Amino acid sequence: MESIIYLIPIAFFVAAIGLGAFIWTVKSKQYEDPKGAANRILIEDDDKPLL
């Protein structure tokens, strides 16, 4: 039961790091154009491979 005294603050610390990383990705606009990335897969490039 003593270990819970250490585990709860560690869990909060890890959760805070995860939340901070998520907020950072939202602020840096990582999720701006999800449909554009999905459509880019369907575009054919005219570039031919070198080999």
BELKA-V93017 format. One record per pair of residues at least 12 apart in sequence whose C-alpha atoms are under 8 Angstrom apart, sorted by the first residue. I is the first residue (numbers start at 1). J is the second residue. D is the distance in whole Angstrom. If there is no record, write none. Layout:
# BELKA-V93017
I|J|D + I|J|D
This chain:
# BELKA-V93017
none
